[in-house]
Amino acid sequence: KLFVEQLSVIEGNLYQVKNQSSQDPLNFPIKLNNKLASLQRVVESGEYKPTAGSYIVFKELKAELAKELNQLDKILKAH
């Protein structure tokens, strides 16, 4: 059971698992997958290269994702 709980924590950090209805995104914070998707939309909407701010946000989100993937790797190696 601990294994599933550990995986659920990572899932909850990557994806908002509490969303059940179309109104739930207003009630629960967005998670990493939505942040990355939002950044993608911003970058794709322009005709020019991404802004410096977009690169900064990408770097931060990339670090968050790396942290979660490292934790997942530790969990999988332990089981």
PDB file of N, CA, C and O in Angstrom:
ATOM      1  N   LYS A   1       0.828  -1.203   0.000  1.00  0.00           N
ATOM      2  CA  LYS A   1       0.000   0.000   0.000  1.00  0.00           C
ATOM      3  C   LYS A   1       0.865   1.256   0.000  1.00  0.00           C
ATOM      4  O   LYS A   1       0.497   2.255  -0.619  1.00  0.00           O
ATOM      5  N   LEU A   2       1.980   1.226   0.666  1.00  0.00           N
ATOM      6  CA  LEU A   2       2.868   2.380   0.710  1.00  0.00           C
ATOM      7  C   LEU A   2       3.311   2.775  -0.696  1.00  0.00           C
ATOM      8  O   LEU A   2       3.412   3.960  -1.014  1.00  0.00           O
ATOM      9  N   PHE A   3       3.574   1.778  -1.531  1.00  0.00           N
ATOM     10  CA  PHE A   3       4.002   2.037  -2.910  1.00  0.00           C
ATOM     11  C   PHE A   3       2.960   2.872  -3.652  1.00  0.00           C
ATOM     12  O   PHE A   3       3.297   3.867  -4.293  1.00  0.00           O
ATOM     13  N   VAL A   4       1.712   2.468  -3.562  1.00  0.00           N
ATOM     14  CA  VAL A   4       0.628   3.180  -4.244  1.00  0.00           C
ATOM     15  C   VAL A   4       0.480   4.588  -3.676  1.00  0.00           C
ATOM     16  O   VAL A   4       0.249   5.534  -4.429  1.00  0.00           O
ATOM     17  N   GLU A   5       0.607   4.738  -2.380  1.00  0.00           N
ATOM     18  CA  GLU A   5       0.509   6.061  -1.755  1.00  0.00           C
ATOM     19  C   GLU A   5       1.629   6.976  -2.233  1.00  0.00           C
ATOM     20  O   GLU A   5       1.402   8.158  -2.491  1.00  0.00           O
ATOM     21  N   GLN A   6       2.829   6.437  -2.351  1.00  0.00           N
ATOM     22  CA  GLN A   6       3.959   7.238  -2.835  1.00  0.00           C
ATOM     23  C   GLN A   6       3.731   7.680  -4.277  1.00  0.00           C
ATOM     24  O   GLN A   6       4.013   8.822  -4.639  1.00  0.00           O
ATOM     25  N   LEU A   7       3.223   6.775  -5.085  1.00  0.00           N
ATOM     26  CA  LEU A   7       2.922   7.130  -6.476  1.00  0.00           C
ATOM     27  C   LEU A   7       1.804   8.166  -6.547  1.00  0.00           C
ATOM     28  O   LEU A   7       1.830   9.053  -7.401  1.00  0.00           O
ATOM     29  N   SER A   8       0.837   8.055  -5.664  1.00  0.00           N
ATOM     30  CA  SER A   8      -0.274   9.013  -5.644  1.00  0.00           C
ATOM     31  C   SER A   8       0.197  10.419  -5.305  1.00  0.00           C
ATOM     32  O   SER A   8      -0.335  11.397  -5.830  1.00  0.00           O
ATOM     33  N   VAL A   9       1.181  10.524  -4.440  1.00  0.00           N
ATOM     34  CA  VAL A   9       1.735  11.838  -4.100  1.00  0.00           C
ATOM     35  C   VAL A   9       2.353  12.477  -5.343  1.00  0.00           C
ATOM     36  O   VAL A   9       2.126  13.654  -5.623  1.00  0.00           O
ATOM     37  N   ILE A  10       3.124  11.702  -6.074  1.00  0.00           N
ATOM     38  CA  ILE A  10       3.750  12.224  -7.297  1.00  0.00           C
ATOM     39  C   ILE A  10       2.678  12.585  -8.319  1.00  0.00           C
ATOM     40  O   ILE A  10       2.743  13.645  -8.943  1.00  0.00           O
ATOM     41  N   GLU A  11       1.708  11.721  -8.487  1.00  0.00           N
ATOM     42  CA  GLU A  11       0.615  12.014  -9.422  1.00  0.00           C
ATOM     43  C   GLU A  11      -0.072  13.326  -9.047  1.00  0.00           C
ATOM     44  O   GLU A  11      -0.372  14.144  -9.916  1.00  0.00           O
ATOM     45  N   GLY A  12      -0.319  13.522  -7.759  1.00  0.00           N
ATOM     46  CA  GLY A  12      -0.972  14.741  -7.294  1.00  0.00           C
ATOM     47  C   GLY A  12      -0.135  15.989  -7.496  1.00  0.00           C
ATOM     48  O   GLY A  12      -0.678  17.087  -7.612  1.00  0.00           O
ATOM     49  N   ASN A  13       1.167  15.837  -7.540  1.00  0.00           N
ATOM     50  CA  ASN A  13       2.046  16.976  -7.811  1.00  0.00           C
ATOM     51  C   ASN A  13       2.089  17.316  -9.304  1.00  0.00           C
ATOM     52  O   ASN A  13       2.319  18.464  -9.684  1.00  0.00           O
ATOM     53  N   LEU A  14       1.867  16.311 -10.133  1.00  0.00           N
ATOM     54  CA  LEU A  14       1.915  16.514 -11.579  1.00  0.00           C
ATOM     55  C   LEU A  14       0.561  16.888 -12.171  1.00  0.00           C
ATOM     56  O   LEU A  14       0.488  17.639 -13.144  1.00  0.00           O
ATOM     57  N   TYR A  15      -0.498  16.366 -11.587  1.00  0.00           N
ATOM     58  CA  TYR A  15      -1.831  16.473 -12.179  1.00  0.00           C
ATOM     59  C   TYR A  15      -2.853  16.731 -11.076  1.00  0.00           C
ATOM     60  O   TYR A  15      -2.766  16.127 -10.008  1.00  0.00           O
ATOM     61  N   GLN A  16      -3.814  17.611 -11.313  1.00  0.00           N
ATOM     62  CA  GLN A  16      -4.850  17.893 -10.319  1.00  0.00           C
ATOM     63  C   GLN A  16      -5.863  16.751 -10.335  1.00  0.00           C
ATOM     64  O   GLN A  16      -6.729  16.680 -11.207  1.00  0.00           O
ATOM     65  N   VAL A  17      -5.738  15.872  -9.368  1.00  0.00           N
ATOM     66  CA  VAL A  17      -6.573  14.678  -9.317  1.00  0.00           C
ATOM     67  C   VAL A  17      -7.949  14.945  -8.714  1.00  0.00           C
ATOM     68  O   VAL A  17      -8.813  14.070  -8.758  1.00  0.00           O
ATOM     69  N   LYS A  18      -8.170  16.123  -8.156  1.00  0.00           N
ATOM     70  CA  LYS A  18      -9.450  16.436  -7.511  1.00  0.00           C
ATOM     71  C   LYS A  18     -10.495  16.962  -8.487  1.00  0.00           C
ATOM     72  O   LYS A  18     -11.662  17.092  -8.118  1.00  0.00           O
ATOM     73  N   ASN A  19     -10.112  17.262  -9.707  1.00  0.00           N
ATOM     74  CA  ASN A  19     -11.070  17.786 -10.682  1.00  0.00           C
ATOM     75  C   ASN A  19     -12.100  16.721 -11.041  1.00  0.00           C
ATOM     76  O   ASN A  19     -11.752  15.641 -11.519  1.00  0.00           O
ATOM     77  N   GLN A  20     -13.363  17.038 -10.807  1.00  0.00           N
ATOM     78  CA  GLN A  20     -14.459  16.142 -11.152  1.00  0.00           C
ATOM     79  C   GLN A  20     -15.448  16.802 -12.106  1.00  0.00           C
ATOM     80  O   GLN A  20     -16.116  16.125 -12.887  1.00  0.00           O
ATOM     81  N   SER A  21     -15.536  18.117 -12.037  1.00  0.00           N
ATOM     82  CA  SER A  21     -16.486  18.835 -12.887  1.00  0.00           C
ATOM     83  C   SER A  21     -15.779  19.996 -13.573  1.00  0.00           C
ATOM     84  O   SER A  21     -14.613  20.282 -13.299  1.00  0.00           O
ATOM     85  N   SER A  22     -16.495  20.650 -14.458  1.00  0.00           N
ATOM     86  CA  SER A  22     -15.888  21.769 -15.190  1.00  0.00           C
ATOM     87  C   SER A  22     -15.596  22.959 -14.289  1.00  0.00           C
ATOM     88  O   SER A  22     -14.795  23.818 -14.657  1.00  0.00           O
ATOM     89  N   GLN A  23     -16.221  23.034 -13.123  1.00  0.00           N
ATOM     90  CA  GLN A  23     -15.988  24.130 -12.184  1.00  0.00           C
ATOM     91  C   GLN A  23     -14.794  23.872 -11.259  1.00  0.00           C
ATOM     92  O   GLN A  23     -14.270  24.807 -10.654  1.00  0.00           O
ATOM     93  N   ASP A  24     -14.368  22.635 -11.147  1.00  0.00           N
ATOM     94  CA  ASP A  24     -13.301  22.299 -10.204  1.00  0.00           C
ATOM     95  C   ASP A  24     -11.978  23.013 -10.448  1.00  0.00           C
ATOM     96  O   ASP A  24     -11.285  23.317  -9.477  1.00  0.00           O
ATOM     97  N   PRO A  25     -11.589  23.295 -11.681  1.00  0.00           N
ATOM     98  CA  PRO A  25     -10.337  24.049 -11.855  1.00  0.00           C
ATOM     99  C   PRO A  25     -10.360  25.415 -11.158  1.00  0.00           C
ATOM    100  O   PRO A  25      -9.307  25.983 -10.870  1.00  0.00           O
ATOM    101  N   LEU A  26     -11.545  25.931 -10.892  1.00  0.00           N
ATOM    102  CA  LEU A  26     -11.649  27.189 -10.146  1.00  0.00           C
ATOM    103  C   LEU A  26     -11.439  26.967  -8.653  1.00  0.00           C
ATOM    104  O   LEU A  26     -11.047  27.885  -7.933  1.00  0.00           O
ATOM    105  N   ASN A  27     -11.700  25.750  -8.191  1.00  0.00           N
ATOM    106  CA  ASN A  27     -11.635  25.444  -6.765  1.00  0.00           C
ATOM    107  C   ASN A  27     -10.305  24.842  -6.326  1.00  0.00           C
ATOM    108  O   ASN A  27      -9.936  24.931  -5.155  1.00  0.00           O
ATOM    109  N   PHE A  28      -9.597  24.238  -7.252  1.00  0.00           N
ATOM    110  CA  PHE A  28      -8.344  23.566  -6.918  1.00  0.00           C
ATOM    111  C   PHE A  28      -7.213  24.151  -7.759  1.00  0.00           C
ATOM    112  O   PHE A  28      -7.420  24.492  -8.924  1.00  0.00           O
ATOM    113  N   PRO A  29      -6.028  24.266  -7.183  1.00  0.00           N
ATOM    114  CA  PRO A  29      -4.918  24.883  -7.931  1.00  0.00           C
ATOM    115  C   PRO A  29      -4.470  24.023  -9.111  1.00  0.00           C
ATOM    116  O   PRO A  29      -4.586  22.798  -9.095  1.00  0.00           O
ATOM    117  N   ILE A  30      -3.953  24.706 -10.137  1.00  0.00           N
ATOM    118  CA  ILE A  30      -3.428  23.961 -11.275  1.00  0.00           C
ATOM    119  C   ILE A  30      -2.110  23.304 -10.877  1.00  0.00           C
ATOM    120  O   ILE A  30      -1.419  23.764  -9.968  1.00  0.00           O
ATOM    121  N   LYS A  31      -1.785  22.251 -11.556  1.00  0.00           N
ATOM    122  CA  LYS A  31      -0.567  21.497 -11.261  1.00  0.00           C
ATOM    123  C   LYS A  31       0.406  21.622 -12.431  1.00  0.00           C
ATOM    124  O   LYS A  31       0.173  22.370 -13.381  1.00  0.00           O
ATOM    125  N   LEU A  32       1.478  20.884 -12.338  1.00  0.00           N
ATOM    126  CA  LEU A  32       2.580  21.025 -13.286  1.00  0.00           C
ATOM    127  C   LEU A  32       2.148  20.803 -14.736  1.00  0.00           C
ATOM    128  O   LEU A  32       2.582  21.539 -15.622  1.00  0.00           O
ATOM    129  N   ASN A  33       1.310  19.813 -14.991  1.00  0.00           N
ATOM    130  CA  ASN A  33       0.911  19.560 -16.383  1.00  0.00           C
ATOM    131  C   ASN A  33       0.173  20.755 -16.975  1.00  0.00           C
ATOM    132  O   ASN A  33       0.374  21.085 -18.144  1.00  0.00           O
ATOM    133  N   ASN A  34      -0.676  21.407 -16.189  1.00  0.00           N
ATOM    134  CA  ASN A  34      -1.393  22.584 -16.684  1.00  0.00           C
ATOM    135  C   ASN A  34      -0.472  23.783 -16.856  1.00  0.00           C
ATOM    136  O   ASN A  34      -0.642  24.578 -17.781  1.00  0.00           O
ATOM    137  N   LYS A  35       0.492  23.908 -15.974  1.00  0.00           N
ATOM    138  CA  LYS A  35       1.453  25.012 -16.095  1.00  0.00           C
ATOM    139  C   LYS A  35       2.271  24.870 -17.376  1.00  0.00           C
ATOM    140  O   LYS A  35       2.505  25.847 -18.087  1.00  0.00           O
ATOM    141  N   LEU A  36       2.702  23.638 -17.660  1.00  0.00           N
ATOM    142  CA  LEU A  36       3.460  23.402 -18.890  1.00  0.00           C
ATOM    143  C   LEU A  36       2.595  23.642 -20.126  1.00  0.00           C
ATOM    144  O   LEU A  36       3.061  24.215 -21.111  1.00  0.00           O
ATOM    145  N   ALA A  37       1.346  23.206 -20.073  1.00  0.00           N
ATOM    146  CA  ALA A  37       0.444  23.418 -21.209  1.00  0.00           C
ATOM    147  C   ALA A  37       0.184  24.907 -21.428  1.00  0.00           C
ATOM    148  O   ALA A  37       0.111  25.364 -22.569  1.00  0.00           O
ATOM    149  N   SER A  38       0.046  25.658 -20.345  1.00  0.00           N
ATOM    150  CA  SER A  38      -0.166  27.107 -20.466  1.00  0.00           C
ATOM    151  C   SER A  38       1.050  27.786 -21.073  1.00  0.00           C
ATOM    152  O   SER A  38       0.922  28.661 -21.929  1.00  0.00           O
ATOM    153  N   LEU A  39       2.221  27.379 -20.627  1.00  0.00           N
ATOM    154  CA  LEU A  39       3.446  27.944 -21.182  1.00  0.00           C
ATOM    155  C   LEU A  39       3.548  27.619 -22.672  1.00  0.00           C
ATOM    156  O   LEU A  39       3.932  28.471 -23.474  1.00  0.00           O
ATOM    157  N   GLN A  40       3.208  26.403 -23.033  1.00  0.00           N
ATOM    158  CA  GLN A  40       3.244  26.011 -24.445  1.00  0.00           C
ATOM    159  C   GLN A  40       2.331  26.904 -25.276  1.00  0.00           C
ATOM    160  O   GLN A  40       2.723  27.363 -26.349  1.00  0.00           O
ATOM    161  N   ARG A  41       1.117  27.154 -24.790  1.00  0.00           N
ATOM    162  CA  ARG A  41       0.187  28.015 -25.525  1.00  0.00           C
ATOM    163  C   ARG A  41       0.746  29.423 -25.692  1.00  0.00           C
ATOM    164  O   ARG A  41       0.610  30.022 -26.759  1.00  0.00           O
ATOM    165  N   VAL A  42       1.374  29.954 -24.643  1.00  0.00           N
ATOM    166  CA  VAL A  42       1.960  31.297 -24.720  1.00  0.00           C
ATOM    167  C   VAL A  42       3.068  31.331 -25.764  1.00  0.00           C
ATOM    168  O   VAL A  42       3.127  32.244 -26.587  1.00  0.00           O
ATOM    169  N   VAL A  43       3.939  30.338 -25.727  1.00  0.00           N
ATOM    170  CA  VAL A  43       5.076  30.301 -26.652  1.00  0.00           C
ATOM    171  C   VAL A  43       4.596  30.121 -28.093  1.00  0.00           C
ATOM    172  O   VAL A  43       5.121  30.755 -29.009  1.00  0.00           O
ATOM    173  N   GLU A  44       3.604  29.261 -28.291  1.00  0.00           N
ATOM    174  CA  GLU A  44       3.110  29.001 -29.644  1.00  0.00           C
ATOM    175  C   GLU A  44       2.285  30.150 -30.213  1.00  0.00           C
ATOM    176  O   GLU A  44       2.103  30.233 -31.428  1.00  0.00           O
ATOM    177  N   SER A  45       1.787  31.029 -29.364  1.00  0.00           N
ATOM    178  CA  SER A  45       0.912  32.097 -29.847  1.00  0.00           C
ATOM    179  C   SER A  45       1.673  33.245 -30.505  1.00  0.00           C
ATOM    180  O   SER A  45       1.088  34.039 -31.242  1.00  0.00           O
ATOM    181  N   GLY A  46       2.950  33.329 -30.246  1.00  0.00           N
ATOM    182  CA  GLY A  46       3.732  34.421 -30.816  1.00  0.00           C
ATOM    183  C   GLY A  46       4.373  34.061 -32.138  1.00  0.00           C
ATOM    184  O   GLY A  46       4.574  32.889 -32.457  1.00  0.00           O
ATOM    185  N   GLU A  47       4.688  35.086 -32.895  1.00  0.00           N
ATOM    186  CA  GLU A  47       5.361  34.868 -34.175  1.00  0.00           C
ATOM    187  C   GLU A  47       6.880  34.918 -34.028  1.00  0.00           C
ATOM    188  O   GLU A  47       7.613  34.630 -34.974  1.00  0.00           O
ATOM    189  N   TYR A  48       7.337  35.279 -32.856  1.00  0.00           N
ATOM    190  CA  TYR A  48       8.769  35.430 -32.628  1.00  0.00           C
ATOM    191  C   TYR A  48       9.239  34.404 -31.607  1.00  0.00           C
ATOM    192  O   TYR A  48       8.448  33.617 -31.086  1.00  0.00           O
ATOM    193  N   LYS A  49      10.518  34.426 -31.335  1.00  0.00           N
ATOM    194  CA  LYS A  49      11.059  33.481 -30.361  1.00  0.00           C
ATOM    195  C   LYS A  49      10.446  33.755 -28.985  1.00  0.00           C
ATOM    196  O   LYS A  49       9.967  34.859 -28.726  1.00  0.00           O
ATOM    197  N   PRO A  50      10.461  32.752 -28.109  1.00  0.00           N
ATOM    198  CA  PRO A  50       9.897  32.942 -26.772  1.00  0.00           C
ATOM    199  C   PRO A  50      10.592  34.092 -26.033  1.00  0.00           C
ATOM    200  O   PRO A  50      11.765  34.382 -26.266  1.00  0.00           O
ATOM    201  N   THR A  51       9.848  34.724 -25.153  1.00  0.00           N
ATOM    202  CA  THR A  51      10.400  35.832 -24.377  1.00  0.00           C
ATOM    203  C   THR A  51      11.348  35.306 -23.306  1.00  0.00           C
ATOM    204  O   THR A  51      11.370  34.112 -23.008  1.00  0.00           O
ATOM    205  N   ALA A  52      12.120  36.206 -22.742  1.00  0.00           N
ATOM    206  CA  ALA A  52      13.019  35.833 -21.645  1.00  0.00           C
ATOM    207  C   ALA A  52      12.215  35.265 -20.481  1.00  0.00           C
ATOM    208  O   ALA A  52      12.647  34.321 -19.820  1.00  0.00           O
ATOM    209  N   GLY A  53      11.045  35.845 -20.236  1.00  0.00           N
ATOM    210  CA  GLY A  53      10.185  35.347 -19.162  1.00  0.00           C
ATOM    211  C   GLY A  53       9.733  33.925 -19.396  1.00  0.00           C
ATOM    212  O   GLY A  53       9.641  33.133 -18.458  1.00  0.00           O
ATOM    213  N   SER A  54       9.450  33.598 -20.650  1.00  0.00           N
ATOM    214  CA  SER A  54       9.045  32.230 -20.977  1.00  0.00           C
ATOM    215  C   SER A  54      10.176  31.248 -20.702  1.00  0.00           C
ATOM    216  O   SER A  54       9.940  30.143 -20.213  1.00  0.00           O
ATOM    217  N   TYR A  55      11.392  31.646 -21.013  1.00  0.00           N
ATOM    218  CA  TYR A  55      12.542  30.785 -20.721  1.00  0.00           C
ATOM    219  C   TYR A  55      12.719  30.593 -19.217  1.00  0.00           C
ATOM    220  O   TYR A  55      13.052  29.498 -18.764  1.00  0.00           O
ATOM    221  N   ILE A  56      12.500  31.642 -18.454  1.00  0.00           N
ATOM    222  CA  ILE A  56      12.628  31.550 -16.995  1.00  0.00           C
ATOM    223  C   ILE A  56      11.578  30.595 -16.433  1.00  0.00           C
ATOM    224  O   ILE A  56      11.887  29.726 -15.618  1.00  0.00           O
ATOM    225  N   VAL A  57      10.339  30.766 -16.876  1.00  0.00           N
ATOM    226  CA  VAL A  57       9.264  29.890 -16.407  1.00  0.00           C
ATOM    227  C   VAL A  57       9.546  28.450 -16.816  1.00  0.00           C
ATOM    228  O   VAL A  57       9.347  27.534 -16.018  1.00  0.00           O
ATOM    229  N   PHE A  58      10.006  28.237 -18.042  1.00  0.00           N
ATOM    230  CA  PHE A  58      10.327  26.885 -18.492  1.00  0.00           C
ATOM    231  C   PHE A  58      11.402  26.258 -17.612  1.00  0.00           C
ATOM    232  O   PHE A  58      11.300  25.090 -17.237  1.00  0.00           O
ATOM    233  N   LYS A  59      12.420  27.025 -17.288  1.00  0.00           N
ATOM    234  CA  LYS A  59      13.500  26.511 -16.444  1.00  0.00           C
ATOM    235  C   LYS A  59      12.965  26.092 -15.075  1.00  0.00           C
ATOM    236  O   LYS A  59      13.356  25.053 -14.544  1.00  0.00           O
ATOM    237  N   GLU A  60      12.075  26.900 -14.508  1.00  0.00           N
ATOM    238  CA  GLU A  60      11.489  26.576 -13.205  1.00  0.00           C
ATOM    239  C   GLU A  60      10.621  25.320 -13.281  1.00  0.00           C
ATOM    240  O   GLU A  60      10.702  24.448 -12.416  1.00  0.00           O
ATOM    241  N   LEU A  61       9.796  25.234 -14.313  1.00  0.00           N
ATOM    242  CA  LEU A  61       8.924  24.071 -14.468  1.00  0.00           C
ATOM    243  C   LEU A  61       9.729  22.809 -14.761  1.00  0.00           C
ATOM    244  O   LEU A  61       9.388  21.722 -14.296  1.00  0.00           O
ATOM    245  N   LYS A  62      10.790  22.963 -15.531  1.00  0.00           N
ATOM    246  CA  LYS A  62      11.670  21.829 -15.830  1.00  0.00           C
ATOM    247  C   LYS A  62      12.300  21.298 -14.545  1.00  0.00           C
ATOM    248  O   LYS A  62      12.427  20.087 -14.369  1.00  0.00           O
ATOM    249  N   ALA A  63      12.693  22.197 -13.654  1.00  0.00           N
ATOM    250  CA  ALA A  63      13.276  21.788 -12.371  1.00  0.00           C
ATOM    251  C   ALA A  63      12.238  21.072 -11.508  1.00  0.00           C
ATOM    252  O   ALA A  63      12.551  20.079 -10.853  1.00  0.00           O
ATOM    253  N   GLU A  64      11.008  21.574 -11.508  1.00  0.00           N
ATOM    254  CA  GLU A  64       9.935  20.910 -10.757  1.00  0.00           C
ATOM    255  C   GLU A  64       9.694  19.503 -11.291  1.00  0.00           C
ATOM    256  O   GLU A  64       9.545  18.555 -10.520  1.00  0.00           O
ATOM    257  N   LEU A  65       9.655  19.375 -12.609  1.00  0.00           N
ATOM    258  CA  LEU A  65       9.437  18.069 -13.216  1.00  0.00           C
ATOM    259  C   LEU A  65      10.594  17.123 -12.905  1.00  0.00           C
ATOM    260  O   LEU A  65      10.370  15.951 -12.603  1.00  0.00           O
ATOM    261  N   ALA A  66      11.806  17.611 -12.976  1.00  0.00           N
ATOM    262  CA  ALA A  66      12.978  16.782 -12.669  1.00  0.00           C
ATOM    263  C   ALA A  66      12.913  16.269 -11.234  1.00  0.00           C
ATOM    264  O   ALA A  66      13.257  15.117 -10.966  1.00  0.00           O
ATOM    265  N   LYS A  67      12.476  17.115 -10.324  1.00  0.00           N
ATOM    266  CA  LYS A  67      12.337  16.712  -8.918  1.00  0.00           C
ATOM    267  C   LYS A  67      11.344  15.559  -8.790  1.00  0.00           C
ATOM    268  O   LYS A  67      11.610  14.578  -8.096  1.00  0.00           O
ATOM    269  N   GLU A  68      10.212  15.681  -9.456  1.00  0.00           N
ATOM    270  CA  GLU A  68       9.196  14.626  -9.386  1.00  0.00           C
ATOM    271  C   GLU A  68       9.690  13.342 -10.053  1.00  0.00           C
ATOM    272  O   GLU A  68       9.453  12.249  -9.539  1.00  0.00           O
ATOM    273  N   LEU A  69      10.364  13.464 -11.175  1.00  0.00           N
ATOM    274  CA  LEU A  69      10.885  12.281 -11.864  1.00  0.00           C
ATOM    275  C   LEU A  69      11.977  11.598 -11.050  1.00  0.00           C
ATOM    276  O   LEU A  69      12.059  10.370 -11.042  1.00  0.00           O
ATOM    277  N   ASN A  70      12.809  12.366 -10.371  1.00  0.00           N
ATOM    278  CA  ASN A  70      13.831  11.783  -9.497  1.00  0.00           C
ATOM    279  C   ASN A  70      13.184  11.024  -8.347  1.00  0.00           C
ATOM    280  O   ASN A  70      13.625   9.933  -7.984  1.00  0.00           O
ATOM    281  N   GLN A  71      12.135  11.609  -7.778  1.00  0.00           N
ATOM    282  CA  GLN A  71      11.422  10.940  -6.690  1.00  0.00           C
ATOM    283  C   GLN A  71      10.775   9.654  -7.194  1.00  0.00           C
ATOM    284  O   GLN A  71      10.814   8.630  -6.513  1.00  0.00           O
ATOM    285  N   LEU A  72      10.188   9.704  -8.372  1.00  0.00           N
ATOM    286  CA  LEU A  72       9.584   8.510  -8.965  1.00  0.00           C
ATOM    287  C   LEU A  72      10.638   7.432  -9.185  1.00  0.00           C
ATOM    288  O   LEU A  72      10.395   6.259  -8.905  1.00  0.00           O
ATOM    289  N   ASP A  73      11.786   7.820  -9.678  1.00  0.00           N
ATOM    290  CA  ASP A  73      12.873   6.869  -9.908  1.00  0.00           C
ATOM    291  C   ASP A  73      13.294   6.194  -8.605  1.00  0.00           C
ATOM    292  O   ASP A  73      13.520   4.984  -8.576  1.00  0.00           O
ATOM    293  N   LYS A  74      13.399   6.968  -7.534  1.00  0.00           N
ATOM    294  CA  LYS A  74      13.758   6.397  -6.221  1.00  0.00           C
ATOM    295  C   LYS A  74      12.715   5.388  -5.760  1.00  0.00           C
ATOM    296  O   LYS A  74      13.055   4.313  -5.264  1.00  0.00           O
ATOM    297  N   ILE A  75      11.455   5.737  -5.926  1.00  0.00           N
ATOM    298  CA  ILE A  75      10.375   4.839  -5.503  1.00  0.00           C
ATOM    299  C   ILE A  75      10.416   3.546  -6.307  1.00  0.00           C
ATOM    300  O   ILE A  75      10.313   2.457  -5.742  1.00  0.00           O
ATOM    301  N   LEU A  76      10.566   3.661  -7.612  1.00  0.00           N
ATOM    302  CA  LEU A  76      10.579   2.469  -8.462  1.00  0.00           C
ATOM    303  C   LEU A  76      11.784   1.582  -8.171  1.00  0.00           C
ATOM    304  O   LEU A  76      11.670   0.357  -8.194  1.00  0.00           O
ATOM    305  N   LYS A  77      12.922   2.181  -7.899  1.00  0.00           N
ATOM    306  CA  LYS A  77      14.116   1.384  -7.585  1.00  0.00           C
ATOM    307  C   LYS A  77      13.988   0.686  -6.239  1.00  0.00           C
ATOM    308  O   LYS A  77      14.563  -0.383  -6.035  1.00  0.00           O
ATOM    309  N   ALA A  78      13.235   1.286  -5.320  1.00  0.00           N
ATOM    310  CA  ALA A  78      13.058   0.697  -3.992  1.00  0.00           C
ATOM    311  C   ALA A  78      12.074  -0.473  -4.009  1.00  0.00           C
ATOM    312  O   ALA A  78      12.044  -1.281  -3.081  1.00  0.00           O
ATOM    313  N   HIS A  79      11.283  -0.554  -5.054  1.00  0.00           N
ATOM    314  CA  HIS A  79      10.293  -1.629  -5.131  1.00  0.00           C
ATOM    315  C   HIS A  79      10.675  -2.530  -6.259  1.00  0.00           C
ATOM    316  O   HIS A  79       9.986  -3.516  -6.522  1.00  0.00           O
TER     317      HIS A  79
END
